[in-house]
Amino acid sequence: MEVVRNIQLKLDVPEDAHSVLDETFEQFRQAAQHVADAGWSDDPTQIKDTKNTLHEQTYTTVREQTGLQASLVQSARNLAADALGNCKDRILDDGKKASKPEFRGSVVVYNGRTITYNDDHVTLATVDDRVTAEFVTPEDEEGTPFAEYWTDDWERKEATLHKRDGTYYLHVAVEKEVEPADSGDQQPENGVVLGVDLNVDGYLAVTSTGAFLGNADYLNHKRDEYERRRGNLQQTGTRSAHLTIKSIGSRFSRWSADYLHRVSKAIVQEAVENDCTAIAFENLNHIRKRISNASKFQQWAFRELERHVEYKAEEYGIDVDDVAPAYTSQRCSHDECGFTHEDNRDGDEFECLKCGKKLHADYNAARNIGWRLVQHWLKSGAGRATSQLALKSGTLNANGTFTPSALRG
């Protein structure tokens, strides 16, 4: 099974190469727009989105009117063909409106014939000579997407070059062949679930194994700082302030994405270390009601974190599922109790009014989330009667039998 990831790399482009790259951006844009114009029709059934048809109709003209080499012309054609196809599907299949694709912005799509990768730099085809650009990597690379995916294990494929606020970025697709998850009877019969509780304050994620990951307060603080600075700049209203807003917005976006990447990686690693075959989250559609006072940013962070976990878990053959979140924060997770009451929880503290069990409230919720998936498997007849919940010191199966870590396996 092929697993594909996309990573962003900042480039250090020599000053004397900026003009030729900028001209390549413009000619690539013109080429894509020419193809889009040729393929468009006000009658959606007549929109041409087949690459062969568009190639025959536009290739010669684009080669004559631009300085792009053949492979870049083909990349521009493919970009336009995909955009036309999306418009056609939107109109015919979804019944929605769509207008002719308009290419603005700065982007060039590179393939194996137009880009050469090296460990610390790339060479890029342009409308003139090739340009060499070095990668700008973090001082501390450990745990970053660059350190994780820029290795010999991952094959470097297609890339897109972008320019934002005067800085060049390369978005690279990397690919690796992994063994698919075992689909036989053994995995379903012995599935181990890691429960994960997400929070708008305190720890961002807490697992049923007792891992406390990330800091939601810190994430929110950084967001508030960005919003305050953006608000002050908007009041200034100058062009310089507008450019600064774009710059700090890009920096915050990259920072928050990297922060969520690190937390998601830790969640998946916790699942791997505990031999889990599934990770359980609260269903985001339901959780949105419980955290209706949460900001759009916090809800976005939850979605992004789960998305990161899904694609990282896929690499290890680990499923990601969700459960209804009702009462997961109020129910006692002690297997012999299960008493549910709103007064069981007081902030970060959970003390069951019935059995007296005391736990960190988020850890208790994570146990309940994982347990709910174990019970769902059992009730659905999925053949997972011996499925287990991963806990701090062992596992708990669907029948309530606890197995210490030392006795597992």
ROTI-381444 format. One record per atom (N, C-alpha, C, O): residue in one letter; x, y, z. Coordinates in steps of 0.2 Angstrom, whole numbers, plus 2048, in hexadecimal, padded with zeros to 3 digits. Atoms other than C-alpha are relative to their C-alpha. Layout:
! residues N
AXYZ...
! end
This chain:
! residues 409
M8047FA800M800800800M804806800M809807804E7FC7FA801E8078117FBE7FD805805E7F7807805V8027FA7FCV80681F808V8048067FEV80A8067FDV7FE7FA802V808831803V800805805V7FB806808R8007FA7FCR80D84080DR8028067FCR8068067F7N7FE7FA803N80F852809N804805805N80180680AI7FD7FC7FBI81C85D811I8028077FDI8038077F7Q7FE7FA803Q82186F80FQ807802802Q809801808L7F97FE7FEL83387580EL8018077FDL7FF8097F8K7FE7F9802K83988780EK8068007FCK80B7FC7FEL7FB800804L84588B801L804807800L80280C801D7FC7FA800D854897801D8028007F8D8077FD7F6V7FF7FF807V85489D7EFV8058067FFV80480B802P7FC7FA801P8638A87E9P7FD8067FDP7F88057F9E8047FA802E85E8BA7E6E8008007F9E7FB8037F6D7FF7FF807D8648B97D4D7FB7FB7FCD7FB7FC7F6A804805803A8588AB7D1A7F8801801A7F47FE7FEH8077FF7FEH8488B37D7H7FC8027F9H7F78007F8S8037FD806S8448BC7C6S7FE7FA7FBS7F97FA7F9V802805805V8458AC7BCV7FB7FB803V7F77F87FFL8068047FDL83A8A27C8L7FA804800L7F58017FFD8067FC800D82E8B07C9D7FD8007F8D7F78007F7E802800806E82D8B07B6E7FD7F97FEE7F97F87FAT802807801T82B89D7B6T7F97FF803T7F47FC800F8078007FDF81C89F7C2F7FB8037FBF7F68007FAE8057FD804E8148AB7B6E7FF7FC7FAE7F97FC7F7Q801804807Q8178A17A6Q7FC7F9802Q7F87F77FEF8048067FFF8108917AFF7F9802801F7F47FE7FFR8077FE7FFR80189B7B5R7FC8017F9R7F77FF7F8Q8037FE806Q7FE8A17A3Q7FE7F97FCQ7F97F97F9A801806804A80088F79CA7FA7FC803A7F57FA7FFA8068037FDA7F38887A9A7FA8047FEA7F58007FDQ8067FC802Q7E78967A5Q7FE7FF7F9Q7F87FF7F7H801802807H7E9893792H7FC7FA7FFH7F77F97FCV803807800V7E4881795V7F9800803V7F47FE800A8077FF7FDA7D58867A0A7FB8037FCA7F68017FBD8047FC804D7CF892794D7FE7FC7FAD7F87FC7F8A801804805A7D0885786A7FB7FB802A7F77F97FDG8048057FEG7C7878790G7F9802802G7F47FE803W8067FE7FDW7B9882797W7FA8017FBW7FB8037F5S8067FF804S7A7883791S7FA802805S7FA7FF80AD8067FE7FCD79788B798D7FB7FA801D7F77FA805D804806800D78F87A794D8047FB804D8097F9801P7FC8047FCP79686F7A2P8027F97FDP8077F67FET7FF807804T79485F797T8068017FBT8087FC7F9Q7FB7FF805Q7A086778BQ807802803Q80C8047FFI7FA7FF7FDI7AE86B797I8057FB7FFI8047F5800K7FB805802K7BE863791K8057FF806K808804808D7FB8017FAD7C885B7A0D8047FA7FFD8087F8803T7FC805802T7D084D797T8078027FET8088077FAK7F97FE801K7E384F797K8038007F9K8068047F6N7FE801807N7E6848786N7FD8057FBN8008087F7T8037FB804T7D985377ET803807801T80480B7FCL7FD7F97FEL7E0863787L8078007FDL8098067FBH7FA800802H7F185E782H8008017F8H8048057F6E8007FF808E7ED85D76FE7FE8077FFE80080A7FAQ8027FA802Q7E486D770Q804806802Q80480B7FFT7FD7FA7FDT7F087877AT8087FF800T80B804800Y7F98017FEY80287077BY8048057FBY8098087FDT7FC7FC805T80987876BT800807801T80580B801T8017F97FFT80288976ET804802807T807807807V7FD7FE7FAV808889780V808800800V80C804802R7F9800801R81A88477BR8028067FCR8088087FDE7FE7FA804E81A89276EE800806804E80480B803Q8017FA7FDQ81489F77AQ804801807Q804806809T7FD7FF7FAT81E89B789T8077FD800T8097FA7FAG7FA803800G83089678EG8017FA804G8067F7806L8018067FCL82A887798L8037FA7FCL8017F97F6Q7FE806803Q832876794Q7FA7FB800Q7F57FD803A806804801A82786878FA7FD7FD806A7F77FD807S8038037FAS8258607A0S7FC805804S7F7803807L8037FB7FCL8208707A8L7F98027FCL7F4804800V8067FF804V81387379AV7FB7FB802V7F57FC803Q8048057FEQ80C86279EQ7FD801807Q7F87FF808S8037FF7F9S80B8667B0S7FB805801S7F6804804A8057FB800A8028767ADA7F97FD7FDA7F47FF7FFR806803803R7F686C7A2R7FC7FC805R7F67FC805N8038057FBN7F385F7AFN7FC804806N7F7802808L8037FC7FBL7F086D7BCL7F98037FEL7F4803801A8067FD803A7E38757B1A7FA7FB7FFA7F47FC800A805806801A7DB8647ACA7FC7FE807A7F67FD807D8038027FAD7D88607BED7FB805803D7F6803805A8057FA7FEA7D08717C2A7FA8007FCA7F58017FEL806800804L7C586F7B3L7FB7FA802L7F57FA802G8048067FDG7C085D7B9G7FC801806G7F77FF807N8037FE7FAN7BC8647CAN7FA8047FFN7F5803802C8057FC801C7B18717C3C7FA7FC7FDC7F47FD7FEK805804803K7A88657B8K7FC7FB804K7F67FB804D8038047FBD7A58597C6D7FB804805D7F6801807R8047FC7FCR79F8677D1R7F98027FDR7F4802801I8067FE804I79286C7C4I7FB7FA7FFI7F57FA801L804806803L78C85B7BDL7FE7FB806L7F97F8806D8018057FBD78E8507CDD7FD803806D7F9800809D8027FD7FAD78B85C7DBD7FA8057FFD7F7807804G8057FB801G77F8687D3G801806802G7FD80A804K7FE7F97FEK7898777D8K8038047FBK8048027F5K7FE7FB805K78F8867CFK808800800K80B7FE805A7F97FF800A7A18887C9A8028047FAA7FE8047F5S7FE7FC806S7AA8947BES8077FE7FES80A7FA801K7F9802803K7B98927B3K806801804K806807808P7FA8007FCP7C988F7BCP8048067FEP8058087F8E7FC7FA801E7D389F7BEE8077FF804E8067FF80AF7F98017FDF7E689D7C2F803807802F80580A7FDR7FD7FA7FER7ED8AB7CCR8077FE804R80A7F9802G7FB8037FCG7FA8A87DAG8077FE7FDG8077FE7F7S7F9803803S80C8A17D8S8017F9802S8027F7808V8008077FFV80D88F7D6V8037FD7F9V8027FF7F4V7FE804805V8178837CBV8007F9802V8037F7808V8008077FEV8158707CBV8067FD7FCV8077FD7F6Y7FA803802Y8258667C9Y7FF7F8800Y7FC7F5805N8008087FFN8278537C5N8077FE7FFN80C802800G7F9803800G8368477C4G8048037FAG80A8037FBR7FC7FE805R83C84F7B4R802808800R80680A7FDT7FF7F97FFT83B8617BAT803802807T805808808I7FD7FE7F9I8428607CCI8057FA801I8037F4800T7FB8057FET8518577D3T801801807T80380780AY8007FF7F8Y8518547E6Y8077FD802Y80A7F9800N7FA8027FCN8618537F1N7FE801807N7F9803809D8018007F9D863852803D7FE807803D7FA808807D8007FA7FDD865864806D7FE8067FBD7FD80B7FDH8027FB805H85F86D7F6H7FC7FC7FAH7FD7F67FAV803802806V85586B7E6V8028047FAV80580A7FBT7FF7FC806T8588707D4T7F98007FCT7F67FB7FCL8077FF803L8488777CBL8018037F9L8058077F7A8007FE807A8458797B8A7FC807800A7F7808804T8037F9801T84088B7B3T7FF8027F9T8017FD7F5V8017FE807V83D8957A3V8078017FDV8088027F8D7F97FF802D8508977A3D8047FA803D8027F4802D7FC8057FDD85E88D7ACD7FD7FD806D7F8800809R8028027FAR85B8827BAR802804806R807807806V7FF7FC7FAV85A88A7CCV8027FB805V7FE7F6806T7FF8047FAT8628827DBT7FE804806T80080A807A8027FD7FAA85A8867ECA8017FB806A8007F5805E7FF8047FAE85F8807FDE7FA7FF805E7F6804805F8058017FBF85387980AF801804806F807804809V7FF7FD7FAV850884819V7FC7FC806V7F67FC806T8038057FBT84D878828T801803807T805807808P8007FD7F9P84987B83AP8077FE804P80A7F9802E7FA8017FCE85887C846E7FF7F9804E8047F5804D8018077FCD85086D850D7FB7FD7FBD7F57FE7FBE804804805E84A861842E7FC7FB803E7F77F8800E8038067FDE84585384EE7F8801801E7F6806804G808800800G83284F84DG7FD8047FBG7F78057FBT8037FC805T82F85B83ET7FF7FB7FAT8027F67F9P801804806P82885482EP8067FF7FBP8077FA7F8F7F9800804F839858825F8047FA803F8067F57FFA7FC8057FDA84284C831A7FC7F97FFA7FF7F47FEE804806801E83483F830E7FF7FD7F9E8007F77F8Y802803807Y83183E81DY8068017FBY8057FF7F6W7FB7FF805W841845815W8067FB802W80B7FD803T7FB8057FFT84A834817T8007FB7FAT7FB7FC7F5D7FF805806D84F82680BD7FA7FB800D7F87F87FBD806805800D83F81C811D7FA8037FBD7F67FF7F9W8057FD804W834829807W8038027FAW8088057F9E7FE7FD807E83582C7F4E7FD8067FFE7F7808800R8027F9802R83483E7EFR7FC8007F9R7FF7FE7F4K804800806K8268407E2K7FF8077FDK80480C7FDE8027FA803E81D84F7DAE801806805E80080580BA7FF7FA7FBA8208617E2A7FC8067FDA7FC8067F7T8027F9803T8188727E0T804805804T80580580AL7FC7FA7FEL8228827E2L7FB806801L7F78077FDH8047FA7FEH8198917EBH804806802H80A805804K7FD7FA7FDK81E8A37EFK7FB803804K7F6805801R8057FD7FBR8168AB7FER804805804R809804807D7FD7FB7FCD81B8BC805D8088007FED80C802803G7F97FF802G82B8BC7FBG8057F9801G80B7F9800T7FD8067FET8308AA801T7FE7FA7FCT7F87FA7FBY802806804Y83189A7F7Y7FF7FA804Y8037F9809Y8018067FDY82A88A7FDY7FE7FA7FBY7FB7FB7F6L801805804L82A8797F6L7FC7FB804L7FD7F9809H8048057FDH81C86D7FAH8017F97FCH8007F87F6V7FE806803V82285B7F7V7FC7FA802V7FA7F9808A8048067FEA81884B7F6A8057FA800A8097F97FCV7FB8067FFV82283C7FDV7FC7FA801V7F67FA803E804806801E81C82A7FBE8047FA803E80A7FA802K7FD8067FEK82081A804K7FB7FA800K7F57FB800E804806800E81A808802E8007FD807E8057FC80AV8008037F9V814800812V7FB7FA7FFV7F77FA7FBE804806800E80C7F0816E7F9802802E7F8805807P8077FE7FEP7F97F1817P7FE7FC807P8027F7808A8028037F9A7F17ED828A7FD7F97FFA7FA7F87FAD802806800D7ED7DB82BD7F97FF800D7F6802805S808801800S7DB7D7826S7FD7FA802S7F77F8801G8038067FDG7DA7C682DG7FC800806G7FB806808D8048007FAD7D17C083CD804802806D80180480BQ7FC7FF7FAQ7E07C3848Q7FF807803Q7FE808809Q8017F97FDQ7DF7D6849Q7F9801803Q7F9804808P8077FF7FCP7CC7D784CP7FF7FD806P7FC80080BE8018047FAE7CD7CA859E804803806E80280280CN7FB7FD7FBN7DB7D3862N801807800N80780A802G7FF7F9801G7D87E585EG801804807G7FE80280CV7FF7FC7FAV7DF7F186BV7FF8087FFV80280A7FAV8027F9802V7D880386CV803805805V80480480BL7FE7FA7FDL7E0813871L7FB805800L7F98087FBG8057FA800G7D3820877G804806801G809807804V7FD7FA800V7D7832875V7FB805801V7F68067FED8047FB7FED7CF84187DD8038077FED809808800L7FD7FA802L7D1852875L7FD806804L7F7805806N8027FB7FBN7CF86287FN8028077FDN8068087F9V7FF7F9802V7CD87587CV804804805V807809803D7FB7FD7FCD7D887988BD8037FA804D8027F5803G7FC8057FCG7E5870896G8047FC7FAG8067FF7F6Y7FC804804Y7ED86288DY7FB7FF7F9Y7F57FE7FAL804800807L7E886187AL7FD7F97FFL7F87F87FDA802807801A7E784E87AA8027FC806A8087FC808V7FE8047FBV7E7841887V7FD7F97FEV7F87F87FCT802807802T7E782E884T7FE7FB805T7FF7FD80BS8028057FBS7E081F88DS8067FD803S8057F9808T7FA8027FDT7F281A890T803805805T809803808G7FD7FB7FCG7F582989AG8058057FEG809808802A7FB7FB803A7FF83488EA7FC806800A7F78077FDF8037FA800F7FB846890F8058047FBF80A8067FCL7FC7FD805L80084F880L7FE8077FEL7F88087FEG8017F9803G801861879G7FD804806G7FC80280BN8027FB7FBN7FB870882N7FB8057FCN7FC8097F8A8057FC803A7EA87887CA800807802A7FF80B7FED8007F97FED7EC887886D8068047FCD80580A7FAY7FA7FD803Y7FD88B87EY7FE8017F8Y7FF8067F6L8037FF806L7F588886DL7FC8067FFL7FC80A7FAN8057FA800N7E7894871N804806801N80280C7FEH7FD7FA7FEH7F38A0878H8048037FAH8048097F8K7FC7FE806K7FE8A0868K7FB8037FBK7FC8087F7R8067FD804R7ED8A385ER7FE807802R7FD80B7FED8027FA7FDD7E88B1869D8058067FED80380B7FDE7FB7FC801E7F98B9867E8008037F8E8008097F7Y8017FF807Y7F78B8854Y7FA8057FEY7FB8097FAE8067FC801E7E58BF854E801807802E7FF80C7FFR7FE7F97FDR7EB8CE85FR8048047FBR80380A7FAR7FB7FD804R7F98D2854R7FD8027F9R7FE8077F6R8047FF806R7EE8D0844R7FB806801R7FB80A7FCG8057FB7FFG7E18DB84BG803807801G80180C7FEN7FC7FA800N7EE8E984FN8028027F9N8028087F8L7FD7FF806L7F58E883EL7FA8027FBL7FB8077F7Q8067FE804Q7E38E9836Q7FE807801Q7FC80A7FDQ8027F97FEQ7E08F983FQ8058057FDQ80380B7FBT7FB7FC804T7F0900837T7FE8027F9T7FE8077F7G8037FF807G7E98FD826G8058017FAG8038037F5T7FB7FE805T7FA90081DT8017F97FBT8007F47FER7FE805804R8008F580FR8057FC803R8057F5803S7FB8047FDS80F8F0819S7FD7FC806S7FF7F6807A8048047FBA8038EB827A7FD7FA7FDA7FC7F4800H804806803H7F98E081BH8057FB7FEH8047F57FFL7FB805802L8098D7815L8027FD806L8047F7806T7FE8037FAT80E8D4827T7FB7FC803T7FC7F6805I8058047FEI7FD8CD82BI8007F97FCI8007F47FFK7FF806804K8008C081DK8057FC802K8057F6803S7FA8047FES8118BC823S7FF7FD807S8017F7807I8018037FAI80C8B9835I7FB7FB800I7FB7F6804G805806801G7FD8AF82FG8037FA7FEG8017F4800S7FD806803S8088A4825S8047FC806S8047F6806R7FC8027FBR8148A2834R7FC7FC805R7FE7F6807F8048037FBF80689E840F7FD7F97FDF7FD7F4801S803806803S7FE891834S8057FB800S8047F5802R7FA805800R80F888832R8017FE807R8027F8808W7FE8027F9W812888845W7FA7FC803W7FC7F7805S8058047FES801882849S7FF7F97FDS7FE7F4800A800807804A80187483CA8067FC803A8057F6803D7FB8047FED81286F842D7FF7FD808D8017F8809Y8028017FAY80C86F854Y7FB7FA801Y7FC7F5804L805806800L7FD863850L8047FA7FDL8027F57FFH7FC806803H809858846H8047FD805H8047F7806R7FC8037FBR814855855R7FB7FD805R7FD7F7807V8058047FCV805851860V7FD7FA7FDV7FD7F5800S803805804S7FD846853S8057FA800S8047F4801K7FB805801K80E83D851K8017FC807K8027F6807A7FF8037FAA80F83A864A7FA7FB802A7FB7F6805I8068047FFI7FD833864I8017F97FDI8007F4800V7FF807803V801826857V8067FC803V8057F6803Q7FB8047FDQ81182285FQ7FE7FC807Q8007F7808E8038047FAE80881E86FE7FC7FA7FEE7FC7F5802A804805803A7FC813865A8057FA7FEA8047F4800V7FB805803V80B80A85DV8047FC806V8047F6806E7FD8037FAE81480786EE7FC7FC804E7FE7F8808N8048047FCN805800876N7FC7FB7FBN7F77F87FDD803805804D8017F4867D7F98017FED7F57FC7FEC8077FE801C7F17FD863C7FE7FF7F8C8038007F4T803800807T7E77F9853T7FB8057FET7F98057F8A8057FB802A7DB807854A801806805A80380580BI8007FA7FCI7DB81985BI7F9803800I7F68047FBA8077FD800A7CA820861A800807802A803809807F8017F97FEF7C5832862F7F8801801F7F47FD7FFE8077FF800E7B483A866E7FE8037F9E8028067F6N8027FD807N7AA83E856N800807800N7FC80A805L7FF7F8800L7AE850851L7F98037FFL7F8809802N8067FD801N79C85384CN7FC800806N7F8805807H8047FF7F9H79584F85DH804804805H801808809I7FC7FD7FCI7A4856866I7FF8087FFI80080C804R8017F9801R7A086785ER7FB803804R7FB809806K8067FE7FCK790868868K802801807K80080680AR7FE7FF7F9R799865878R805806801R805809807I7FB7FA800I7A6872874I7FE8067FCI8028097F9S8037FB804S79A87E86CS803807801S80380B7FDN7FD7FA7FEN7A388C875N8088017FEN80B8067FEA7F9800803A7B488786DA8008047FAA7FC8057F6S7FF7FC806S7BB892860S8017FC7FAS8027F67FAK7FF803806K7BC88E84EK8077FD7FFK8087F87FCF7F9803800F7CE88C850F8017FA803F8057F5801Q7FF8077FCQ7CD87F85DQ7FD7FA7FDQ7FF7F57FDQ803806804Q7C1875853Q8047FE7FAQ8047F87F8W7FC801806W7CC877844W8067FB803W8087F77FFA7FA8037FDA7DB87184FA7FE7F8801A8027F4800F8038077FFF7D0861854F8007FC7FAF8037F77F9R800803806R7CD85D842R8077FF7FDR8087F97FBE7F9800802E7DF86083DE8047FA803E8077F6800L7FD8057FCL7E585584BL7FE7F97FEL8027F57FDE803806802E7DA847847E8027FE7F9E8047F87F8R7FD802807R7DF848834R8077FE800R8097F97FDH7F98017FFH7F1848839H8017F9802H8057F5800V8008077FDV7EE838844V7FE7FB7FBV8017F67FAE802805805E7E582F836E8057FE7FBE8067F97FAY7FB801805Y7F2831829Y8077FD803Y80A7F97FFK7FA8037FDK80082D835K7FF7F9802K8037F4802A8028077FEA7F781E83CA8007FB7FAA8017F57FBE800804806E7F481782BE8077FD7FEE8077F77FCE7F9803801E807814829E8017FA804E8057F6802Y7FF8067FCY806808837Y7FA7FB800Y7FA7F6804G805805801G7F67FF832G7FB801806G7F77FD808I8057FE7FAI7EC808841I7FA8037FEI7FB8087FAD8067FD801D7DA80C83FD7FF806804D80180680AV8027FA7FCV7D381D845V7F88007FFV7F68007FAD807800800D7C181D84AD7FD805805D801807809D8037FB7FBD7B5828854D7FA7FD803D7F77F9800V8068037FCV7A7825861V7FC806802V7FF80C802A8047FA7FEA799830867A803802807A8047FE80BP7FC7FD7FAP7A083B875P7FB801806P7FE80380CA8057FF7FBA79083B880A8037FD807A8047F7807Y7FE8027F9Y79583A893Y8077FD801Y8087FA806T7F98037FFT7A7835890T804803805T808800809S7FD7FD7FBS7AC84289CS7FD800807S80080280CQ8048017FAQ79F83E8A9Q8007F9803Q7FE7F7808R8018077FER7A082B8A9R8067FD804R80C7FF802C7FB8037FDC7AB8218B5C8037FB7FCC7FF7F67FAS7FE805805S7B78178AAS8037FA804S8057F6801H7FE8067FCH7BB80B8B8H7FB7FA7FEH7F57FB7FED803805803D7B67FA8B0D7FA7FD804D7F57FB801E8068037FCE7AB7F48BFE7FB805802E7F7804806C8057FB7FEC7A28058C1C7FC8027FAC7F68007F9G8047FD805G79D80F8B2G7FB805802G7F68077FEF8057FB7FDF79281B8BDF8018077FCF8078097FCT8007FA804T78E82B8B3T7FC805804T7F6805805H8047FA7FDH78A83C8BBH8058067FEH80B8067FEE7FC7FA801E78F84E8B7E804802805E809806804D7FC7FD7FAD7968518C8D8067FB801D80A7FD806N7FA8047FFN7A38438C6N8068047FEN80B803801R7FA7FC802R7AE8508BDR7FF807803R7FA80A803D7FF7F97FED7B48608C4D8078037FDD80C802800G7FA7FD804G7C08698B8G8047FA7FEG8027F57FAD7FC805802D7CF85E8B6D8007F9804D8037F4803E8018067FCE7CA8528C4E7FA7FC7FFE7F57FF7FEF806804800F7BF8438C3F8007FB806F8057F8807E8018047FBE7B883A8D2E7F97FD800E7F5801801C806804801C7AB82D8D0C7FC801807C7FE7FF80CL8047FF7FAL79C8318DCL7FE7F9803L7FC7F9809K8038077FEK79881E8DDK8067FC803K8067FA808C7FA8047FEC7A98158DEC806803803C80A800806G7FA7FC7FDG7B58238E3G8068007FCG80B8037FEK7FA800805K7C18208D4K8028077FFK7FE80B7FDK7FD7FA801K7CC82F8D2K8058007FAK8097FC7FAL7FC800806L7D48338C1L8008077FEL7FC80C7FFH8017FA803H7D98428B7H7FA8007FBH7F97FB7F8A807800804A7C98478AEA8017FE7F9A7FD7FB7F6D7FF801808D7D084789CD8037F97FFD8017F57FAY7FE807801Y7D983689FY7FA7FB801Y7F97F67FDN806804800N7C882F8A5N7FC8007FAN7F97FB7F8A8047FF806A7C0836896A8037FC7FAA7FF7F87F6A7FD804806A7CD82E88AA7FF7F8801A7FE7F57FCR8028077FER7CA81D893R7F97FE7FDR7F87F97FAN807801803N7B781F88FN8008007F9N7FC7FC7F6I8007FF808I7BA82487DI8037F97FDI7FF7F67F9G7FD807802G7C581487AG7FB7FA802G7FA7F67FDW8058057FEW7B9809884W7FA8007FCW7F77FA7FAR806800804R7AA80F87AR8017FD7F9R7FD7F97F6L7FE803807L7B3809869L8007F8801L7FE7F57FDV7FF8077FFV7B77F8871V7F97FD801V7F77F87FEQ806802800Q7A57F6876Q7FC8007FAQ7F87FC7F8H8037FF807H79F7FC865H8027FA7FCH7FD7F77F9W7FE806804W7A97EE85DW7FC7FA802W7FA7F67FEL8038067FDL7A27E1869L7F88007FEL7F67FB7FCK807800802K7907E7866K7FE7FF7F9K7F97FC7F7S802800808S7917E8853S8027F97FDS8007F87F7G7FE807802G7977D6852G8058007FBG8067FC7F6A7FA800804A7A77DB84AA8057FB801A80B7FB7FEG7FC8057FFG7AF7CC850G806802805G80C7FF804R7FA7FE7FCR7BA7D585DR7FE7FF808R7FF80480CA8028017F9A7B47CD86DA806801805A80580280BT7FA8007FCT7C67CD874T8038077FFT809808801S7FD7FA801S7C97DF86FS801803807S7FE80280CQ7FD7FE7F9Q7D27E987DQ8018087FFQ80280B7FAL7FE7F97FFL7D47FB883L807801803L8087FE808A7F97FF7FEA7E6801885A7FF805806A7FD80B805L8007FC7FAL7E8808897L808801802L80C7FF7FEK7FA7FF7FEK7F780E8A0K8057FA801K80B7FA7FFS7FC8057FES7FD7FE8A7S7FE7F97FDS8007F47FFG802806803G7F57F189BG7FA8017FCG7F98077F9T8067FF804T7E57EE892T7FA7FD803T7FA7F8808L8068027FDL7D37EB896L7FB7FD7FAL7FA8017F6N804803806N7C87DF88BN7F9802801N7F7804806A8077FF800A7B67E0887A7FC7FD805A7F77FF807N8038047FAN7B27D4895N802803806N7FF80080CG7FE7FD7FAG7BA7DF8A2G8067FD803G8087FE809T7FA8047FDT7CA7D48A4T8068057FET8078077F9F7FA7FB801F7D97DF8A7F8077FB7FFF8087F6803T7FA804801T7EA7D88A1T806805800T80780A7FCP7FA7FB7FFP7FA7E18A7P8058007FAP8057FB7F7S7FB7FF806S8077E789AS8057FA800S8067F77FBA7FB805800A8137DA8A0A7FE7F97FEA8027F57FCL803806802L8077CC89CL7FD8007F9L7FB7FA7F6R8037FF807R8027D288BR8057FD7FBR80B7FC7FCG7FC803805G8087CA87BG8017F9801G8047F67FD
! end
